[in-house]
Amino acid sequence: MAGILFIISAPSGSGKSTLVNQLRSLVTGLDFSVSYTTRAPRGSEQQDREYHYISPAKFQEMVDHGEFLEWANVFGHCYGTARRSLTEAQAAGKDLLLDIDVQGAAQVRENPNAVSIFVLPPNPDVLATRLRNRSRAEGSTREDEINRRLAKARGEIENYRQYRYILVNDILDQAVESLTAIVIAERARRDGTPQDPETERMIKLADRCRQANATDRLYPVLSSFGLLDMHATPA
């Protein structure tokens, strides 16, 4: 049986990487695809841990040879997921987790085994603070770069309707539990096995994160980013 392809996307600075790391420490049978990128490592990042760092020429060679499941250009740097990540996970009987942006997600979301999850910051002020803190940790704080990422975040958030699940990352422990619940719920639906009380609890938690059921969490975020007028308001 083919494994589940969990797609997680979020604006830069939303805390997606922290959520992914926590999830991987809590859930077994889940492979993580380390993406390729043409950008240089930041701060304490290491080759083949956060990313496979390669030259633009090598990246283009991989594109030409059809080696990417998806790829995108983000802020002038290319990012891509190797096609073999999916086949290797399937061969090992594991599910695969992709940490990719909106552009990349659009290329793989139609996979019948894909489950898409969009992580949102609670509001622009929190996002700006997270971006500044990350920039300081990397040794520089450029307000023009932060403002550019905030503007891009607003554009990315407009794509929330394309995702099955919505998570607002305001309280980390709650967001981690919700993300874990989504993985457990999707596996339970796929496997069709009898459910114990804890699994039933996680399924209910995951259902509250479905886009159609998450309006009470979603609309305050849309409003804070000035996007609420673009969408129908709840009755």
ROPAVO-221761 format. One record per residue: x, y, z of N, C-alpha, C in turn. Coordinates in steps of 0.001 Angstrom, whole numbers, plus 500000, padded with zeros to 6 digits. Layout:
% residues N
XYZXYZXYZ...
% end
This chain:
% residues 235
500843498802500000500000500000500000500873501241500000500563502200499140501357503420499045501247504216500330502351504865500717502358505669501926501667507006501717501377507651502827500761508981502792501843510019502565501529511007501760502437512117501478501919513337502228502532513641503367502114514785504177502849516037503693502083517005503206502639518261502696502389519356503725503450519987504211503314521072505178503899522340504575503074523378504504503510524670503979503201525762505001503948526859504912503724527988505818504535529178505345504105530397505645504958531564505383506243531462506191507315532004505660508593532019506359508439532684507721508934532012508782508852532563510124507654532090510916506854531200510347505646530730511039505931529644512074507158529167512129507503528115513078507316526724512531507237526620511210507004525321510576508121524325510883509359524762510807510480523841511035510464523281512452510123524124513418510027523657514805508933522612514939507790522855514322506692521894514363507101520566513725507760520645512579508190519439511881509164518633512737510110519316513366511086518617514210510408517936515396509444518632515998508712518040517119507916516829516649507254516956515501506473515842514965507349514626514732508509514827514139509392513715513819509899513005515074509978513736516207510410513118517467509290512326518132508044512566517707506887511946518353506266510814517545506456510828516229505761509895515345506780509009514627506531507713514638507405506783513935506845506485512546507661505818511728507227505433510392507023506604509461507743507685509715507579508910508935508943509374508431509162509243507140510393509737506538510275511239506281511400511927506354511424513359506069512321513596504868511792514283503885512574514570502691513396515838502896514715515686502894515609516847502975515686517470501587515258518719501480515194519385500187516580519815499699516659520052498412517847520643497795517623522144497669518683522926497825518559524369497661519847524970497128519683526097496457520852526817495931521322527908496886520590528140497972521038529177498917522122528623499823522848529531500479523913529135501392523319528767502757524023527945503540523542527621504889523449528866505760522473528866506674522313529959507629522696529487509026523352530363509774523622530085511181524249528724511396523548527877512174524071526558512539523639525453511577523014525813510462522576524795509501523773524005508968523522522725508698524588521850508217524181521155506926525164520898506095524945520179504849524279518833505116523247518527504351522510517266504390521661517084505652521615518088506513520728518005507678519484518867507431519663520184507350518532521051507011518215520983505519519278521036504696519139520991503237520355520316502632520193519897501363521336519553500531521679520839499769522799521451500106523172522729499487523984522452498226523468522913497097524127522657495817524188523947495004525001523933493942525153525110493097523945525277492174523694526492491696522608526693490723522766525805489495523997525601489050524227524771487867523820523324488129524177522805489317523804521434489664522292521311489809521671522326490386520216522301490542519542522238489177520014523075488245519421523089486912519620521750486207520762521134486453521023519811485868519994518796486365519666518866487670518670517962488234517283518243487657516983519519487457515703519888486828515628519297485423516697519472484651516726518995483260516573517476483167517054516779484189516989515318484191515702514790484835514812515690485226513539515277485806513670514625487171514665515040487951514927514396489228514084514943490373513360516046490144512588516656491219511115516289491144510562515946492295509122515766492436508437517120492340509070518131492915508618519514492814509828520416493025509724521636492497510756522616492777510195524018492560510828524999493200510330526364493109511469527341493360511290528567492870512219529661493128511588530568494181512256530706495325511730531492496446512775532512496870512437533797496777513357534868497138514705534727496424514646534311495163515851534249494350516682532990494513516211532059495333516920530791495516515988529644495150516555528574494623515748527425494210515721526366495309514566525738495437514356524660496400513653523518495682514024522284495980513387521162495311513405519885496130512418519022495874512311517715496522512660516632495523513636515813495840514050514738494937512931513706494801512677513294493574511633512314493305511897510992494042513154510671494216513487509394494854513068509350496319512861510520496949512433510530498355511118509795498522510204509993497578508895509352497650509004507859497381509754507480496359509862506055496024510585505281497124511586505899497766512312505232498843511429505058500073510612506052500386509703505948501527508666504857501285508133504829500079507138503807499738507742502407499813508965502263499325509624500961499346509862500483500780510058501441501705510307501096503104509013500973503905507864501190503245506583501109503939506342502264504884506904503421504565506767504584505438505975505697504742505450506599505561504861507824505034505980508837504848505717509853504012506744510853503717506237512234504081507089513004504734506770514372505133507549515339504260506825516251503599507451517284502774507236518645503417508308519342503675508272520714504197508566521623503004507495522083502327507677522822501077506758524048501028507121525008500181506353526245500112505118526073499220504343527138499120503077527100498384503286526694496927504351527219496291504613526879494892504859525378494727505713524833495584506034523417495494504839522546495815504044522962496807502870522179497195501878522057496055501749523112495272500800523088494157501168522024493135502452521646493077502910520667492092502659519229492530502456518987493823502314517607494302501001517353495032500206518394495219498986518244496011497967517309495368498020517172494044497057516321493353497396514840493454498537514510494041498856513103494297497737512502495149497168511373494744496024510807495489496336510454496931497627510318497263498015509982498629498448511208499444498237512417498882498698513636499533497696514143500563498216514615501677497439515294502720498116516643502953497418517728502661498032519055502711497661519795503998498669520430504593498518521127505873499154522509505741498406523550506114498928524912506033499057525474507440500258525940507794500537526491509112500547528013509027499802528648509926499669530100509915500239530715511183500867531874511078501197532640512280499920533300512784499818533630514069498569534206514577498262535602514052499304536388513744499094537744513229500425538291512707500407539411511975501649539951511399502677540373512445502223540879513612503173541329514632503995540160515168503324539045515438504047537860515912504994537357514831504545537356513590505398536900512499506625537790512367506442539109512446507572540039512341508573539803513468508063539563514678508950539299515818509755538019515599509105536987515112509806535728514851510861535910513769510543536662512732511510536906511663512709537702512175512460538706513023513566539492513582514442538631514487513802537809515317514584536945516208515449535980515414514903535439514337515680534526513504516826535264512834516567536474512361517623537253511709518746537580512685518391537936513926519421538221514938520263536983515209519606535825515276520342534583515525521308534268514397520971534743513199521830534512512045522867535618511878522837536632512763523874537656512771523527538956512096522279539133511657521915540408511016520406540585511070520003541860511096518577542185511059518355543244509986517730542849508894517459543775507795515955543988507711515530545207508028514104545503508026513505545376506626514286545708505594513741545581504247513446544120503905514308543214504381514100541786504143512886541294504931512762541743506165511618541348506992510323541840506370510307543082505901509106543629505266508765542871503981509786542449503265509546541686502039508914540332502365509388539704503433508831538413503824507413538556504372507139539657505058505777539897505537504816540075504370505257540797503346504409540990502159504173539665501449505221538848501357505057537542500707504150536640501531504259536741502870503408535930503736501939536207503457501606537469503290500219537830503015499737537165501726500591537168500702500231536522499443500098535019499575500963534413500390500904532962500577499650532561501343499280533353502340498109533032503156496845533014502309496816533796501245495653533797500359495388532419499756496377531547499775496232530208499188495703529172500173495240529605501339494855528640502371493767527683501916492903528113501013491800527268500564492301526014499837493536526016499399494069524873498662494517523735499584494420523947500890494930522971501857493785522310502626493960521027502941492928520274503643492829520680505107494002520915505720494034521252507144494666522630507359494196523315508404494730524612508788495181524546510249496427524965510510496949525057511872497393526485512135496974527059513260497470528364513686498504528121514772499739528501514511500834528221515437501019529392516397500113529476517388500262530498518412500781529913519724500294528726520087500781528014521268501427526725520773502733526629520928503498525561520281502994524177520662502801523911521946502404522561522365501075522155521733500150523097521637498852522789521041498992522540519544499841523325518886500046523139517451500710521797517162501670521408518002502335520111517837501330518980518015500472519081519031499472518030519254498505517945518078498101519094517544497183519090516402497834518471515176499097518795514931499805518227513795499959516713513955500295516275515161500394514846515434499046514168515226497971514834515656496624514275515507496267514079514042496675515003513195496384514882511766497044513628511194498305513404511546499016512222511049498337510949511547498007510907512824497370509709513394495999509481512763495223510552512580493879510417512007493932509926510570494835510473509780494925510048508383495395508603508275496291508192509152496731506798509143495590505874509555494798506294510548493679505462511006492647505295509900492385506353509157491423506267508051491952505352506953493233505439506681493821504593505642493795503131506046494169502851507295494319501466507735492980500807508049491998501594508471490685501045508767490658500089509941491597500235510872491656499340512025490759499866513151490334498994514082489538499451515226490282500533516002489544501513516509490166502680517129490020502641518647491139502845519334491095502944520786490686504366521178490375504614522444489907505945522866490876507081522529492171506839522655493129507901522350493133508230520868493045507210520023492980507459518586491705508216518234490593507854518849489345508567518607489465510028519013490162510290520126490378511679520556491202512446519534492225511806519013493083512464518035492338512716516724491468511799516335490681511997515123489767513211515277489139513350516442488276514506516693489085515806516669490289515774517239491149516958517228491545517308515803491900516305515017492268516547513622491094517123512834489898516606513083488721517105512358488472518585512634488805519033513833488631520459514136489602521321513343490676520694512835491667521435512047491367521421510550490357520656510141489984520677508725489570522098508345489937522485507138489688523865506717488242524302506977487284523447506633485876523802506786485473523972508246486221523352509163485874523403510582486738524371511380487659525069510715488653525887511418488400527379511302487181527768510938486930529199510695487131530054511943486833529498513137487001530293514353488457530630514612489370529799514123490807530064514255491336530817513042490759530541511895491263531077510636490918532553510441489674532935510701489239534288510362489967535397511125490297535219512410491108536258513060492464536473512396493057535375511899494344535508511199494156536262509894493149535884509114492880536583507858492626538060508106491858538363509153491556539756509471492813540543509813493713539935510603494932540627511017495848540927509845495776540107508785496589540337507592495839541132506530494648541632506878493873542433505944493281541647504803493010540357505035492514539490503968491058539094504147490455539455505253489111538961505534488091539437504508488238540653504006487267541190503032487269540413501727488351539642501495488460538894500256487693537584500319487215537226501509486587535930501697485253536095502388484376535143502183483076535202502817483218535122504319482479535935505043482521535911506494481580534826507000481868534261508162481022533201508694479634533722509017478629532835508915477261533257509194477075533553510671
% end
